[in-house]
Amino acid sequence: MAEAGAAAAAAAAIAQAIKASGAIVSVEPMDFLTIVGRQQQPLIVHATCGFFSTKYQYLTSYKGLAFYAKSPAPLSLPPYSEFIVARSIWVP
């Protein structure tokens, strides 16, 4: 019985975390660049991840939605962008 209660609590915590983070739209790297190009001064969160090969993660907000992309190579982002380098980006 205690295991079922713990599992229910964990499920509730995950659901709450998803609600708190809002909608995150996963897009291809080229689509991400298109979205960034529509903004005058985009704020972009950037992180790297991977064990055997480095992957590049990007996150930005546009019209109330958060857009996320993962790329095997760094993206060529506009120089007028504002950047935040994060230790990691976690997407549910």
N, CA, C and O atoms as CSV, one atom per row, in Angstrom:
chain,resi,resn,atom,element,x,y,z
A,1,MET,N,N,0.813,-1.188,0.000
A,1,MET,CA,C,0.000,0.000,0.000
A,1,MET,C,C,0.863,1.261,0.000
A,1,MET,O,O,0.544,2.224,-0.698
A,2,ALA,N,N,1.937,1.269,0.763
A,2,ALA,CA,C,2.799,2.446,0.838
A,2,ALA,C,C,3.419,2.737,-0.520
A,2,ALA,O,O,3.613,3.899,-0.880
A,3,GLU,N,N,3.734,1.678,-1.284
A,3,GLU,CA,C,4.311,1.867,-2.610
A,3,GLU,C,C,3.316,2.551,-3.539
A,3,GLU,O,O,3.706,3.407,-4.332
A,4,ALA,N,N,2.046,2.191,-3.454
A,4,ALA,CA,C,1.024,2.815,-4.291
A,4,ALA,C,C,0.881,4.293,-3.943
A,4,ALA,O,O,0.715,5.130,-4.831
A,5,GLY,N,N,0.946,4.611,-2.663
A,5,GLY,CA,C,0.863,6.003,-2.235
A,5,GLY,C,C,2.049,6.813,-2.731
A,5,GLY,O,O,1.896,7.958,-3.154
A,6,ALA,N,N,3.228,6.213,-2.675
A,6,ALA,CA,C,4.431,6.895,-3.155
A,6,ALA,C,C,4.358,7.110,-4.663
A,6,ALA,O,O,4.749,8.167,-5.160
A,7,ALA,N,N,3.862,6.118,-5.389
A,7,ALA,CA,C,3.731,6.250,-6.843
A,7,ALA,C,C,2.723,7.343,-7.200
A,7,ALA,O,O,2.941,8.110,-8.137
A,8,ALA,N,N,1.627,7.411,-6.455
A,8,ALA,CA,C,0.623,8.450,-6.701
A,8,ALA,C,C,1.201,9.829,-6.406
A,8,ALA,O,O,0.944,10.779,-7.145
A,9,ALA,N,N,1.972,9.943,-5.340
A,9,ALA,CA,C,2.597,11.225,-4.997
A,9,ALA,C,C,3.590,11.643,-6.073
A,9,ALA,O,O,3.657,12.819,-6.431
A,10,ALA,N,N,4.357,10.695,-6.590
A,10,ALA,CA,C,5.321,10.997,-7.645
A,10,ALA,C,C,4.596,11.446,-8.916
A,10,ALA,O,O,5.027,12.392,-9.576
A,11,ALA,N,N,3.504,10.771,-9.258
A,11,ALA,CA,C,2.727,11.152,-10.442
A,11,ALA,C,C,2.146,12.556,-10.280
A,11,ALA,O,O,2.129,13.337,-11.231
A,12,ALA,N,N,1.675,12.872,-9.087
A,12,ALA,CA,C,1.127,14.207,-8.826
A,12,ALA,C,C,2.215,15.270,-8.939
A,12,ALA,O,O,1.969,16.354,-9.468
A,13,ALA,N,N,3.405,14.971,-8.451
A,13,ALA,CA,C,4.517,15.916,-8.529
A,13,ALA,C,C,4.914,16.171,-9.988
A,13,ALA,O,O,5.207,17.306,-10.364
A,14,ILE,N,N,4.923,15.132,-10.791
A,14,ILE,CA,C,5.256,15.280,-12.209
A,14,ILE,C,C,4.196,16.121,-12.916
A,14,ILE,O,O,4.523,17.006,-13.707
A,15,ALA,N,N,2.939,15.844,-12.632
A,15,ALA,CA,C,1.845,16.617,-13.236
A,15,ALA,C,C,1.954,18.089,-12.852
A,15,ALA,O,O,1.738,18.963,-13.691
A,16,GLN,N,N,2.282,18.369,-11.608
A,16,GLN,CA,C,2.422,19.754,-11.152
A,16,GLN,C,C,3.593,20.443,-11.840
A,16,GLN,O,O,3.500,21.617,-12.200
A,17,ALA,N,N,4.692,19.719,-12.023
A,17,ALA,CA,C,5.852,20.298,-12.704
A,17,ALA,C,C,5.519,20.635,-14.149
A,17,ALA,O,O,5.957,21.668,-14.655
A,18,ILE,N,N,4.756,19.789,-14.819
A,18,ILE,CA,C,4.367,20.060,-16.200
A,18,ILE,C,C,3.455,21.282,-16.253
A,18,ILE,O,O,3.602,22.120,-17.144
A,19,LYS,N,N,2.521,21.397,-15.321
A,19,LYS,CA,C,1.644,22.571,-15.273
A,19,LYS,C,C,2.453,23.844,-15.053
A,19,LYS,O,O,2.175,24.874,-15.667
A,20,ALA,N,N,3.442,23.776,-14.187
A,20,ALA,CA,C,4.244,24.959,-13.860
A,20,ALA,C,C,5.083,25.403,-15.050
A,20,ALA,O,O,5.290,26.600,-15.250
A,21,SER,N,N,5.563,24.455,-15.837
A,21,SER,CA,C,6.430,24.809,-16.951
A,21,SER,C,C,5.646,25.285,-18.159
A,21,SER,O,O,6.225,25.915,-19.045
A,22,GLY,N,N,4.359,25.010,-18.230
A,22,GLY,CA,C,3.549,25.432,-19.360
A,22,GLY,C,C,3.820,24.574,-20.581
A,22,GLY,O,O,4.400,23.492,-20.486
A,23,ALA,N,N,3.392,25.073,-21.723
A,23,ALA,CA,C,3.556,24.321,-22.969
A,23,ALA,C,C,4.949,24.552,-23.540
A,23,ALA,O,O,5.400,25.691,-23.667
A,24,ILE,N,N,5.611,23.479,-23.875
A,24,ILE,CA,C,6.914,23.557,-24.530
A,24,ILE,C,C,6.772,22.854,-25.869
A,24,ILE,O,O,6.410,21.679,-25.925
A,25,VAL,N,N,7.057,23.571,-26.941
A,25,VAL,CA,C,6.915,23.046,-28.289
A,25,VAL,C,C,8.290,22.634,-28.789
A,25,VAL,O,O,9.199,23.459,-28.874
A,26,SER,N,N,8.438,21.369,-29.117
A,26,SER,CA,C,9.699,20.860,-29.648
A,26,SER,C,C,9.686,21.020,-31.168
A,26,SER,O,O,8.772,20.544,-31.842
A,27,VAL,N,N,10.706,21.693,-31.698
A,27,VAL,CA,C,10.783,21.946,-33.139
A,27,VAL,C,C,12.153,21.529,-33.668
A,27,VAL,O,O,13.093,21.312,-32.903
A,28,GLU,N,N,12.242,21.423,-34.974
A,28,GLU,CA,C,13.515,21.130,-35.623
A,28,GLU,C,C,14.414,22.367,-35.557
A,28,GLU,O,O,13.912,23.488,-35.469
A,29,PRO,N,N,15.728,22.179,-35.599
A,29,PRO,CA,C,16.643,23.324,-35.502
A,29,PRO,C,C,16.367,24.436,-36.521
A,29,PRO,O,O,16.451,25.615,-36.174
A,30,MET,N,N,16.044,24.088,-37.753
A,30,MET,CA,C,15.785,25.116,-38.769
A,30,MET,C,C,14.518,25.902,-38.444
A,30,MET,O,O,14.460,27.109,-38.680
A,31,ASP,N,N,13.505,25.229,-37.907
A,31,ASP,CA,C,12.282,25.920,-37.494
A,31,ASP,C,C,12.567,26.842,-36.312
A,31,ASP,O,O,11.995,27.928,-36.213
A,32,PHE,N,N,13.454,26.407,-35.417
A,32,PHE,CA,C,13.848,27.240,-34.285
A,32,PHE,C,C,14.489,28.533,-34.785
A,32,PHE,O,O,14.189,29.615,-34.282
A,33,LEU,N,N,15.368,28.416,-35.773
A,33,LEU,CA,C,16.021,29.601,-36.336
A,33,LEU,C,C,15.007,30.540,-36.986
A,33,LEU,O,O,15.159,31.760,-36.919
A,34,THR,N,N,13.983,29.981,-37.609
A,34,THR,CA,C,12.924,30.801,-38.201
A,34,THR,C,C,12.180,31.583,-37.130
A,34,THR,O,O,11.902,32.770,-37.299
A,35,ILE,N,N,11.860,30.915,-36.029
A,35,ILE,CA,C,11.152,31.563,-34.920
A,35,ILE,C,C,12.020,32.668,-34.314
A,35,ILE,O,O,11.528,33.762,-34.036
A,36,VAL,N,N,13.291,32.387,-34.111
A,36,VAL,CA,C,14.208,33.384,-33.553
A,36,VAL,C,C,14.321,34.579,-34.501
A,36,VAL,O,O,14.396,35.722,-34.050
A,37,GLY,N,N,14.331,34.323,-35.799
A,37,GLY,CA,C,14.451,35.388,-36.789
A,37,GLY,C,C,13.261,36.327,-36.821
A,37,GLY,O,O,13.373,37.438,-37.337
A,38,ARG,N,N,12.134,35.915,-36.287
A,38,ARG,CA,C,10.931,36.751,-36.249
A,38,ARG,C,C,10.954,37.759,-35.100
A,38,ARG,O,O,10.092,38.635,-35.023
A,39,GLN,N,N,11.926,37.638,-34.219
A,39,GLN,CA,C,11.982,38.485,-33.027
A,39,GLN,C,C,13.076,39.546,-33.174
A,39,GLN,O,O,14.094,39.313,-33.827
A,40,GLN,N,N,12.853,40.719,-32.557
A,40,GLN,CA,C,13.841,41.793,-32.643
A,40,GLN,C,C,15.035,41.535,-31.727
A,40,GLN,O,O,16.178,41.711,-32.149
A,41,GLN,N,N,14.795,41.125,-30.495
A,41,GLN,CA,C,15.875,40.820,-29.555
A,41,GLN,C,C,15.500,39.549,-28.803
A,41,GLN,O,O,15.080,39.617,-27.648
A,42,PRO,N,N,15.645,38.395,-29.442
A,42,PRO,CA,C,15.229,37.161,-28.780
A,42,PRO,C,C,16.126,36.806,-27.598
A,42,PRO,O,O,17.338,37.020,-27.626
A,43,LEU,N,N,15.504,36.266,-26.571
A,43,LEU,CA,C,16.238,35.731,-25.430
A,43,LEU,C,C,16.336,34.232,-25.655
A,43,LEU,O,O,15.317,33.554,-25.783
A,44,ILE,N,N,17.543,33.716,-25.703
A,44,ILE,CA,C,17.776,32.307,-25.995
A,44,ILE,C,C,18.546,31.679,-24.849
A,44,ILE,O,O,19.604,32.164,-24.450
A,45,VAL,N,N,17.996,30.592,-24.328
A,45,VAL,CA,C,18.695,29.798,-23.313
A,45,VAL,C,C,19.399,28.680,-24.064
A,45,VAL,O,O,18.799,28.006,-24.901
A,46,HIS,N,N,20.666,28.490,-23.762
A,46,HIS,CA,C,21.495,27.511,-24.485
A,46,HIS,C,C,22.204,26.601,-23.486
A,46,HIS,O,O,22.707,27.057,-22.459
A,47,ALA,N,N,22.233,25.314,-23.803
A,47,ALA,CA,C,22.962,24.342,-22.969
A,47,ALA,C,C,23.506,23.241,-23.876
A,47,ALA,O,O,23.024,23.036,-24.990
A,48,THR,N,N,24.509,22.546,-23.380
A,48,THR,CA,C,25.025,21.372,-24.080
A,48,THR,C,C,24.767,20.147,-23.226
A,48,THR,O,O,24.696,20.226,-22.000
A,49,CYS,N,N,24.627,19.015,-23.897
A,49,CYS,CA,C,24.413,17.761,-23.189
A,49,CYS,C,C,24.999,16.630,-24.023
A,49,CYS,O,O,25.422,16.839,-25.160
A,50,GLY,N,N,25.019,15.446,-23.456
A,50,GLY,CA,C,25.485,14.275,-24.184
A,50,GLY,C,C,26.694,13.645,-23.527
A,50,GLY,O,O,27.520,14.329,-22.922
A,51,PHE,N,N,26.787,12.321,-23.655
A,51,PHE,CA,C,27.914,11.585,-23.095
A,51,PHE,C,C,28.939,11.256,-24.167
A,51,PHE,O,O,30.125,11.549,-24.012
A,52,PHE,N,N,28.485,10.649,-25.247
A,52,PHE,CA,C,29.404,10.208,-26.288
A,52,PHE,C,C,29.597,11.261,-27.378
A,52,PHE,O,O,30.642,11.317,-28.026
A,53,SER,N,N,28.576,12.091,-27.570
A,53,SER,CA,C,28.683,13.204,-28.513
A,53,SER,C,C,27.911,14.388,-27.946
A,53,SER,O,O,26.884,14.212,-27.289
A,54,THR,N,N,28.398,15.565,-28.197
A,54,THR,CA,C,27.770,16.767,-27.662
A,54,THR,C,C,26.535,17.120,-28.471
A,54,THR,O,O,26.569,17.118,-29.702
A,55,LYS,N,N,25.463,17.418,-27.791
A,55,LYS,CA,C,24.240,17.919,-28.398
A,55,LYS,C,C,24.023,19.332,-27.876
A,55,LYS,O,O,24.373,19.638,-26.736
A,56,TYR,N,N,23.458,20.174,-28.694
A,56,TYR,CA,C,23.229,21.571,-28.352
A,56,TYR,C,C,21.722,21.795,-28.191
A,56,TYR,O,O,20.938,21.469,-29.083
A,57,GLN,N,N,21.332,22.348,-27.056
A,57,GLN,CA,C,19.927,22.574,-26.751
A,57,GLN,C,C,19.654,24.072,-26.734
A,57,GLN,O,O,20.472,24.868,-26.274
A,58,TYR,N,N,18.484,24.431,-27.249
A,58,TYR,CA,C,18.087,25.837,-27.325
A,58,TYR,C,C,16.636,25.978,-26.885
A,58,TYR,O,O,15.803,25.112,-27.149
A,59,LEU,N,N,16.353,27.085,-26.209
A,59,LEU,CA,C,15.004,27.368,-25.730
A,59,LEU,C,C,14.752,28.860,-25.881
A,59,LEU,O,O,15.588,29.678,-25.498
A,60,THR,N,N,13.599,29.214,-26.439
A,60,THR,CA,C,13.211,30.618,-26.550
A,60,THR,C,C,11.700,30.726,-26.397
A,60,THR,O,O,10.982,29.732,-26.511
A,61,SER,N,N,11.232,31.917,-26.144
A,61,SER,CA,C,9.809,32.174,-26.002
A,61,SER,C,C,9.350,33.041,-27.163
A,61,SER,O,O,10.041,33.975,-27.572
A,62,TYR,N,N,8.159,32.713,-27.694
A,62,TYR,CA,C,7.598,33.506,-28.788
A,62,TYR,C,C,6.085,33.457,-28.699
A,62,TYR,O,O,5.489,32.381,-28.759
A,63,LYS,N,N,5.464,34.615,-28.558
A,63,LYS,CA,C,4.001,34.746,-28.488
A,63,LYS,C,C,3.378,33.840,-27.433
A,63,LYS,O,O,2.335,33.227,-27.659
A,64,GLY,N,N,4.031,33.765,-26.280
A,64,GLY,CA,C,3.478,33.030,-25.155
A,64,GLY,C,C,3.787,31.543,-25.117
A,64,GLY,O,O,3.364,30.851,-24.191
A,65,LEU,N,N,4.501,31.050,-26.086
A,65,LEU,CA,C,4.876,29.637,-26.096
A,65,LEU,C,C,6.392,29.517,-25.967
A,65,LEU,O,O,7.133,30.406,-26.389
A,66,ALA,N,N,6.838,28.427,-25.388
A,66,ALA,CA,C,8.266,28.141,-25.288
A,66,ALA,C,C,8.626,27.150,-26.396
A,66,ALA,O,O,7.969,26.121,-26.552
A,67,PHE,N,N,9.660,27.462,-27.154
A,67,PHE,CA,C,10.107,26.609,-28.249
A,67,PHE,C,C,11.477,26.039,-27.911
A,67,PHE,O,O,12.374,26.750,-27.458
A,68,TYR,N,N,11.616,24.723,-28.146
A,68,TYR,CA,C,12.818,23.981,-27.779
A,68,TYR,C,C,13.342,23.252,-29.011
A,68,TYR,O,O,12.570,22.690,-29.789
A,69,ALA,N,N,14.651,23.268,-29.176
A,69,ALA,CA,C,15.282,22.503,-30.253
A,69,ALA,C,C,16.576,21.892,-29.741
A,69,ALA,O,O,17.273,22.466,-28.904
A,70,LYS,N,N,16.876,20.708,-30.269
A,70,LYS,CA,C,18.148,20.038,-29.964
A,70,LYS,C,C,18.829,19.790,-31.300
A,70,LYS,O,O,18.203,19.324,-32.252
A,71,SER,N,N,20.126,20.108,-31.361
A,71,SER,CA,C,20.873,20.001,-32.606
A,71,SER,C,C,22.208,19.285,-32.372
A,71,SER,O,O,22.808,19.428,-31.306
A,72,PRO,N,N,22.669,18.521,-33.356
A,72,PRO,CA,C,23.976,17.875,-33.224
A,72,PRO,C,C,25.136,18.850,-33.419
A,72,PRO,O,O,26.274,18.545,-33.061
A,73,ALA,N,N,24.850,20.017,-33.983
A,73,ALA,CA,C,25.881,21.039,-34.212
A,73,ALA,C,C,25.360,22.386,-33.705
A,73,ALA,O,O,24.148,22.595,-33.650
A,74,PRO,N,N,26.249,23.289,-33.340
A,74,PRO,CA,C,25.796,24.604,-32.874
A,74,PRO,C,C,25.008,25.329,-33.972
A,74,PRO,O,O,25.337,25.234,-35.154
A,75,LEU,N,N,23.972,26.045,-33.561
A,75,LEU,CA,C,23.190,26.823,-34.511
A,75,LEU,C,C,23.822,28.200,-34.684
A,75,LEU,O,O,24.407,28.745,-33.748
A,76,SER,N,N,23.700,28.750,-35.868
A,76,SER,CA,C,24.194,30.092,-36.146
A,76,SER,C,C,23.076,31.070,-35.797
A,76,SER,O,O,22.164,31.305,-36.590
A,77,LEU,N,N,23.166,31.633,-34.598
A,77,LEU,CA,C,22.115,32.496,-34.073
A,77,LEU,C,C,22.420,33.964,-34.367
A,77,LEU,O,O,23.585,34.344,-34.473
A,78,PRO,N,N,21.379,34.790,-34.501
A,78,PRO,CA,C,21.601,36.206,-34.803
A,78,PRO,C,C,22.434,36.897,-33.722
A,78,PRO,O,O,22.275,36.608,-32.536
A,79,PRO,N,N,23.316,37.803,-34.123
A,79,PRO,CA,C,24.184,38.485,-33.143
A,79,PRO,C,C,23.415,39.416,-32.204
A,79,PRO,O,O,23.927,39.769,-31.142
A,80,TYR,N,N,22.207,39.816,-32.568
A,80,TYR,CA,C,21.412,40.710,-31.725
A,80,TYR,C,C,20.623,39.957,-30.653
A,80,TYR,O,O,19.829,40.562,-29.933
A,81,SER,N,N,20.832,38.663,-30.544
A,81,SER,CA,C,20.147,37.842,-29.540
A,81,SER,C,C,20.775,38.044,-28.168
A,81,SER,O,O,21.962,38.347,-28.050
A,82,GLU,N,N,19.962,37.870,-27.136
A,82,GLU,CA,C,20.466,37.821,-25.762
A,82,GLU,C,C,20.589,36.342,-25.407
A,82,GLU,O,O,19.696,35.552,-25.714
A,83,PHE,N,N,21.695,35.965,-24.761
A,83,PHE,CA,C,21.937,34.568,-24.451
A,83,PHE,C,C,22.045,34.333,-22.949
A,83,PHE,O,O,22.605,35.144,-22.212
A,84,ILE,N,N,21.509,33.229,-22.530
A,84,ILE,CA,C,21.708,32.720,-21.174
A,84,ILE,C,C,22.273,31.320,-21.352
A,84,ILE,O,O,21.656,30.472,-21.997
A,85,VAL,N,N,23.439,31.082,-20.783
A,85,VAL,CA,C,24.047,29.757,-20.832
A,85,VAL,C,C,23.615,29.015,-19.579
A,85,VAL,O,O,23.882,29.453,-18.460
A,86,ALA,N,N,22.953,27.901,-19.777
A,86,ALA,CA,C,22.434,27.101,-18.666
A,86,ALA,C,C,23.270,25.830,-18.516
A,86,ALA,O,O,23.882,25.351,-19.471
A,87,ARG,N,N,23.280,25.305,-17.311
A,87,ARG,CA,C,23.961,24.045,-17.077
A,87,ARG,C,C,23.245,22.918,-17.826
A,87,ARG,O,O,23.876,22.025,-18.392
A,88,SER,N,N,21.912,22.986,-17.811
A,88,SER,CA,C,21.127,21.994,-18.530
A,88,SER,C,C,19.734,22.563,-18.794
A,88,SER,O,O,19.286,23.494,-18.125
A,89,ILE,N,N,19.070,21.983,-19.777
A,89,ILE,CA,C,17.677,22.298,-20.069
A,89,ILE,C,C,16.920,20.983,-19.949
A,89,ILE,O,O,17.244,20.004,-20.622
A,90,TRP,N,N,15.919,20.969,-19.093
A,90,TRP,CA,C,15.108,19.769,-18.897
A,90,TRP,C,C,13.757,20.008,-19.507
A,90,TRP,O,O,13.072,20.967,-19.153
A,91,VAL,N,N,13.360,19.142,-20.429
A,91,VAL,CA,C,12.063,19.252,-21.074
A,91,VAL,C,C,11.255,18.015,-20.712
A,91,VAL,O,O,11.703,16.890,-20.938
A,92,PRO,N,N,10.051,18.219,-20.143
A,92,PRO,CA,C,9.237,17.047,-19.754
A,92,PRO,C,C,8.771,16.241,-20.938
A,92,PRO,O,O,8.083,15.235,-20.767
